[in-house]
């Protein structure tokens, strides 16, 4: 009986680790998306400012 209990406890720990990993992956994907959008906005602003300086 103890072996079955240990197996169930191991499975619960494995599920908990998988949930934590999925949460971290989702957070990182959202963060990278936000960073990418910010970089695009800054790049566009720099290009607009450069065009204004050069008269284009």
C-alpha positions, -999 to 999 in steps of 0.1 A, spaced: 0 0 0 29 24 8 42 20 -28 9 30 -43 8 60 -20 43 70 -30 34 67 -66 3 89 -62 24 115 -43 50 115 -70 23 120 -97 9 150 -77 43 166 -75 49 160 -112 15 177 -120 24 206 -97 57 211 -115 41 209 -149 15 236 -139 43 259 -126 63 254 -158 33 262 -179 26 294 -159 62 305 -163 62 298 -201 30 318 -205 44 347 -185 76 347 -206 57 346 -239 36 376 -228 67 395 -216 85 388 -249 55 400 -269 53 432 -249 90 438 -253 87 432 -291 59 457 -294 78 483 -275 109 478 -297 87 482 -328 72 514 -315 106 529 -306 120 519 -339 91 535 -358 95 567 -337 132 568 -344 126 565 -381 99 592 -380 123 615 -362 151 608 -386 128 615 -416 117 648 -400 153 658 -395 163 650 -431 132 667 -445 117 636 -458 
